[in-house]
Amino acid sequence: MEFNFREHERNMINTNFEKLLLKYFNKTEHKCYKQDCNKIAIGSHAISRNISLASISVDGNMKYFKSKRSGKESKTLILDDIGMYEASKFQGFCLEHDGGFEFLGKNSYKYNVKQILMQCYRSICYSLFKIKPLADQFNNDSFDFVRELVMKPSVIETLLTEVVAESNDSIEVFTEKLGKDRTLIECLRGRLEELIDEEVLRFSYEYDKFYDLKQTLEQTLEILEETKTNEPLVKFESLSDPFGVGFFYKRIDMNIPVALLNQHLIDIRGNATFLFFTVIPYEDGTEIYWIFDNKYRHVFLNEWEKMLMNEIEIINRIESSMMHCEQWFIDPKVINRIPPERLKIITEDIYFIHERNPFKDYDLSIFDELRLNLLENLDEQKKLREKNKINSIATREPSHVRDKKLRESVLKSPSKIIERQIRQT
């Protein structure tokens, strides 16, 4: 028994979330992220245009998932073109401090630890910029953004369905009461305010964590600069920062044609933590970065080592991350090789992130050509598994069922874990 709005009722619910965000990103002046700098930020790139994005573009364009509103309802994601100038762009640094990343924009190889940490720092700042409008506790617009995000028909319907179930009334009786009984209205309003408070808490928590990571990396880079410590990259693959941040790094001699700047909120034994997953492509190779709370190093190390077992596992883990967070830009030729039926499923799947885990294989192939080239190095069982991602016809639950589960997952989000952690500190 589910509560559903009529179409005219759905259209009465105002949702301006994307409009507000576009105004924030496109019209607001942002200050440089470098500590103690008050200059206005320019358009920086988290990933180099000239040596990375250029290597995966066709006529200067890549493909990415763009948020698009469907009427008054929540967003949908559609594949669209994006140019090299816009991909990975953010207002992070002033002209002077953006110049500090000049090496990253001209070199596809890293020669010391500082250069790796500079890229980690830039990735964190990109994520910080993306979350900031939802989490700036000193800016009233942040609460407006979150309110608009929560106040959408599908979420209100889910809450009303719960209230109907608790009332033991039929939908018809409940609907009639809803127009007369102020107690029911207050109950719904209270539930919505609770959900808004939880989302504000979650975004504020994320922003604080991202900001702490940024500050930590700045401190580490300053120490490296002051002590002239530039450990050469002999067999460098991991580092424990003295302030509690962990890093894994790997460069492989294979071009994986995607630029990825994802961050994942992960539940580790009831504790919420983050993994920043960056992939940077070059003509002659690919760099992979993981940044995380060093408290959970053993967990991430286990997953990292599984990923590095072979190149197919690297592809699998990148695809899993891509289907769990959409901050990535891909070579159009990769998309054009995917059959329309499978691409349609992938386009639908990326919306239902509650169905997946970034450490579990996605069941469909995105990088067909790479996958086929690597099959000969696998045993027969693994070879069949990977072929099935290309050849099998995937089945999914009906959209209305998936959407219902997504709504329910929103109401049981990691906000609860975060709230508990904050109250325990």
C-alpha positions in Angstrom: 0.0 0.0 0.0 1.8 3.1 -1.3 0.8 6.7 -1.2 1.1 8.4 -4.6 0.5 12.0 -5.6 -1.6 12.9 -8.6 0.3 14.6 -11.4 -1.0 18.1 -10.6 0.0 17.6 -7.0 3.5 16.5 -8.0 3.8 19.7 -10.1 2.9 21.9 -7.1 6.0 20.7 -5.2 8.7 23.2 -6.0 12.2 21.7 -6.6 14.9 24.2 -7.6 17.9 22.2 -6.5 19.9 22.1 -9.8 19.0 25.7 -10.6 20.3 26.9 -7.2 23.5 24.8 -7.7 24.1 26.2 -11.2 23.8 29.7 -9.9 26.2 28.9 -7.1 28.9 27.4 -9.3 28.5 29.7 -12.3 27.9 33.1 -10.6 29.5 33.0 -7.2 33.0 34.3 -6.7 35.1 31.8 -4.8 38.3 32.6 -2.8 41.5 30.6 -3.3 41.7 27.4 -1.3 45.3 28.0 -0.3 45.3 28.8 3.4 45.5 32.5 4.3 45.0 33.6 0.6 42.1 35.9 0.0 42.5 36.3 -3.8 39.7 35.3 -6.1 40.0 31.8 -7.6 40.3 31.2 -11.3 39.1 28.2 -13.3 41.6 25.5 -12.3 41.6 21.9 -13.5 42.0 18.9 -11.2 43.3 16.9 -14.1 45.6 18.3 -16.8 43.9 19.3 -20.0 47.0 19.0 -22.2 48.5 15.6 -21.3 45.6 13.8 -19.7 42.2 14.9 -21.0 43.6 15.4 -24.5 44.6 11.7 -24.5 41.0 10.6 -24.1 39.2 13.2 -26.2 37.8 13.2 -29.7 37.9 16.7 -31.3 38.4 18.1 -27.9 35.3 16.4 -26.3 34.7 13.6 -23.9 31.5 12.0 -22.6 30.2 12.4 -19.0 27.0 12.0 -17.1 25.1 15.2 -16.8 22.4 15.8 -14.2 19.1 16.7 -15.8 15.8 17.4 -14.1 12.8 15.4 -15.2 9.8 17.8 -14.6 9.4 18.4 -10.9 10.9 15.1 -9.9 14.4 14.1 -8.8 17.3 14.3 -11.2 18.1 11.9 -14.0 21.6 11.4 -15.5 22.1 11.5 -19.2 25.3 11.0 -21.2 26.4 14.2 -22.8 29.5 15.8 -24.4 31.9 17.9 -22.4 34.9 19.8 -23.6 38.5 19.7 -22.3 38.2 23.2 -20.9 35.2 22.3 -18.7 36.0 18.8 -17.6 37.4 18.6 -14.0 37.3 22.5 -13.8 36.7 24.1 -10.5 37.3 27.5 -8.9 39.9 26.3 -6.4 43.0 28.5 -6.7 44.1 32.0 -7.6 46.4 32.5 -10.6 49.5 32.5 -8.4 48.7 29.3 -6.4 47.3 27.5 -9.5 50.8 28.0 -10.9 52.1 25.6 -8.2 50.6 22.7 -10.2 52.5 23.5 -13.4 54.6 20.3 -13.2 51.5 18.2 -13.1 50.2 19.8 -16.2 53.3 19.0 -18.2 54.6 15.6 -17.0 53.0 12.2 -17.2 55.5 10.7 -14.8 56.0 11.5 -11.1 59.5 11.5 -9.8 59.1 12.1 -6.1 56.6 11.9 -3.2 55.8 15.6 -3.3 54.5 15.4 -6.9 52.2 12.6 -5.9 50.9 14.5 -2.9 50.3 17.6 -5.1 47.9 15.5 -7.2 46.2 14.1 -4.1 45.9 17.7 -2.8 44.3 18.8 -6.1 41.8 15.9 -6.1 40.7 16.6 -2.5 40.2 20.3 -3.3 38.1 19.4 -6.3 35.8 17.2 -4.1 35.7 20.0 -1.5 34.5 22.5 -4.0 31.8 20.1 -5.2 30.4 19.5 -1.7 30.8 23.1 -0.4 27.4 24.6 -1.4 25.6 21.9 0.5 27.7 22.1 3.6 28.7 25.7 4.4 27.3 26.0 7.8 27.8 29.8 7.7 25.8 30.3 4.5 22.0 30.1 4.7 22.0 29.1 1.0 23.4 25.7 2.1 20.2 24.9 4.0 18.1 26.0 1.1 20.0 23.7 -1.2 19.5 20.7 1.1 15.8 21.6 1.7 15.3 21.6 -2.1 17.2 18.3 -2.4 14.9 16.6 0.2 11.6 18.3 -0.7 10.8 16.2 -3.8 7.6 14.2 -4.5 9.2 10.8 -4.3 10.7 11.4 -0.8 7.4 12.9 0.5 5.5 10.0 -1.0 7.7 7.5 0.8 7.3 9.3 4.1 3.5 9.5 3.6 3.5 5.7 2.9 5.2 5.1 6.2 2.7 7.4 8.0 -0.2 5.6 6.3 1.2 2.2 7.4 1.4 3.5 11.0 -2.1 4.8 11.0 -3.6 1.5 9.8 -5.9 3.5 7.5 -6.6 2.9 3.9 -5.0 5.3 1.4 -8.5 6.8 0.8 -9.3 7.3 4.4 -5.8 8.7 5.1 -6.1 11.1 2.2 -9.4 12.4 3.5 -8.0 12.9 7.0 -4.9 14.6 5.6 -7.0 17.5 4.5 -8.6 17.9 7.8 -6.3 16.6 10.6 -3.6 19.1 11.4 -1.8 16.4 13.6 -1.1 14.4 10.4 0.3 17.5 8.7 2.5 18.2 11.7 3.7 14.6 11.7 4.7 14.8 8.1 6.4 18.1 8.6 8.3 16.8 11.5 9.5 13.8 9.5 10.7 16.0 6.7 12.5 18.4 9.0 14.3 15.4 10.6 15.4 14.2 7.2 16.6 17.7 6.3 18.5 17.9 9.5 20.1 14.5 8.8 21.2 15.6 5.3 22.6 18.9 6.6 24.5 16.9 9.2 25.8 14.4 6.5 27.0 17.1 4.1 28.5 19.2 6.9 30.4 16.0 8.1 31.6 15.3 4.6 32.8 18.9 4.1 34.6 18.9 7.5 36.3 15.7 6.6 37.3 16.9 3.2 38.5 20.2 4.6 40.6 18.4 7.3 42.2 16.3 4.5 43.0 19.5 2.6 44.6 21.1 5.6 46.6 17.9 6.4 48.0 17.7 2.9 48.9 21.4 3.0 50.8 20.8 6.2 52.6 17.7 4.8 53.6 19.6 1.6 54.9 22.5 3.7 57.0 20.0 5.8 58.4 18.4 2.6 59.2 21.9 1.3 60.9 23.1 4.5 62.9 19.9 5.0 63.7 19.6 1.3 62.4 16.0 1.6 61.6 14.6 -1.8 61.7 10.8 -1.5 62.4 9.4 -5.0 59.9 7.1 -6.5 61.8 3.9 -6.6 59.1 1.4 -5.6 56.7 3.9 -4.0 53.2 2.6 -3.8 52.0 3.8 -0.4 52.5 6.4 2.3 51.3 7.0 5.8 51.1 10.7 6.5 52.2 11.8 10.0 48.8 13.4 10.5 46.8 10.2 9.8 46.0 10.2 6.1 46.9 7.2 4.0 47.8 7.1 0.3 48.2 4.4 -2.3 49.6 5.1 -5.7 50.2 3.1 -8.8 51.2 3.8 -12.4 50.6 1.2 -15.0 51.8 1.1 -18.6 48.3 0.8 -20.1 46.0 3.7 -21.1 42.7 3.3 -19.4 40.7 6.0 -21.2 38.8 7.6 -18.3 39.6 10.6 -16.0 38.0 9.9 -12.6 37.7 12.1 -9.5 35.3 10.1 -7.3 34.8 10.0 -3.6 33.0 7.1 -1.8 31.3 7.2 1.6 32.0 3.7 3.0 30.6 1.9 6.0 33.4 -0.1 7.7 32.0 -2.1 10.6 29.4 0.6 11.4 31.8 3.5 11.0 31.5 6.0 8.1 34.7 6.8 6.3 35.8 8.0 2.9 37.8 6.8 0.0 39.0 9.2 -2.7 39.6 7.4 -5.9 41.5 9.3 -8.7 42.4 7.9 -12.1 44.5 10.0 -14.5 45.1 8.8 -18.1 48.0 9.5 -20.3 48.9 8.4 -23.8 51.5 5.9 -22.4 49.9 4.8 -19.1 47.5 5.5 -16.3 47.9 6.7 -12.7 45.7 5.4 -9.8 45.4 7.2 -6.5 43.6 6.2 -3.3 43.4 8.6 -0.4 41.8 7.5 2.9 41.8 7.7 6.7 44.8 5.8 7.8 42.9 4.3 10.7 41.3 1.9 8.2 44.5 1.3 6.3 44.3 -2.5 6.7 40.9 -2.6 5.1 41.9 -0.4 2.1 45.2 -2.3 1.7 43.4 -5.5 1.4 41.1 -4.1 -1.4 44.1 -2.4 -3.0 46.1 -5.6 -3.2 43.2 -7.5 -4.7 42.8 -4.7 -7.3 46.5 -4.9 -8.3 46.4 -8.7 -8.8 46.2 -8.1 -12.5 45.1 -5.5 -15.1 41.5 -7.0 -15.4 41.0 -6.4 -11.7 42.1 -2.8 -12.1 39.5 -2.4 -14.9 36.9 -4.0 -12.7 37.5 -1.7 -9.7 37.5 1.4 -11.9 34.2 0.4 -13.5 32.8 -0.3 -10.0 33.8 3.2 -8.9 32.4 4.7 -12.1 29.0 3.1 -11.4 28.9 4.4 -7.8 29.8 8.0 -8.4 29.6 10.0 -11.6 32.6 12.4 -11.3 34.4 11.1 -14.4 35.0 11.8 -18.1 35.5 9.1 -20.7 36.8 8.7 -24.2 33.7 8.9 -26.6 35.1 5.9 -28.6 34.6 3.7 -25.5 31.0 4.7 -25.3 30.4 4.3 -29.0 31.6 0.7 -28.8 29.0 -0.3 -26.2 25.8 -1.8 -27.8 22.7 0.4 -27.3 20.9 -2.1 -25.2 23.7 -2.4 -22.7 24.4 1.4 -22.7 20.7 2.0 -21.8 21.1 -0.3 -18.8 24.3 1.4 -17.7 22.7 4.8 -18.0 19.8 3.6 -15.8 22.1 1.8 -13.4 24.2 4.8 -12.5 21.2 6.4 -10.9 20.6 3.5 -8.6 23.9 3.6 -6.6 22.3 2.0 -3.6 22.4 -1.3 -5.5 26.2 -1.4 -5.7 29.4 -1.5 -3.7 32.6 0.2 -5.1 34.6 -2.9 -4.0 32.4 -5.4 -5.9 32.5 -6.0 -9.6 29.9 -4.3 -11.8 28.2 -7.0 -13.9 28.4 -5.2 -17.3 31.5 -4.2 -19.3 32.3 -0.5 -20.0 35.8 -1.0 -21.4 35.1 -3.8 -24.0 38.2 -3.4 -26.1 40.6 -3.4 -23.0 38.8 -6.3 -21.5 39.0 -8.5 -24.7 42.7 -7.7 -25.0 43.4 -8.9 -21.5 41.3 -12.2 -21.6 44.2 -14.4 -22.8 46.0 -14.0 -19.5 43.1 -15.3 -17.4 42.1 -18.9 -16.5 39.0 -20.3 -18.1 36.7 -19.5 -15.2 37.7 -15.9 -15.0 37.7 -15.6 -18.8 34.1 -16.7 -18.9 33.1 -14.3 -16.1 34.6 -11.4 -18.0 33.1 -12.5 -21.4 29.7 -12.6 -19.7 30.0 -8.9 -18.9 30.2 -8.3 -22.6 27.8 -10.9 -24.0 25.2 -11.6 -21.4 21.8 -9.8 -21.4 21.5 -8.2 -18.0 18.2 -8.3 -16.2 17.0 -5.6 -13.8 14.0 -5.2 -11.6 11.2 -2.9 -12.9 12.0 0.8 -12.6 9.2 1.5 -10.1 10.6 -1.2 -7.8 14.1 0.1 -8.0 12.9 3.6 -7.4 11.0 2.5 -4.3 14.1 0.9 -2.9 16.2 4.0 -3.7 13.7 6.1 -1.8 13.9 3.8 1.2 17.7 3.8 1.1 17.6 7.6 1.2 15.6 7.4 4.4 18.1 4.9 5.8 21.3 6.7 4.5 24.7 6.8 6.1 23.5 9.9 7.9 22.4 7.7 10.8 26.0 6.2 11.1 27.5 9.7 10.9 25.0 11.1 13.4 26.0 8.4 15.9 29.7 8.9 15.3 29.4 12.7 15.9 27.5 12.1 19.2 30.1 9.7 20.4 32.9 12.2 20.0 
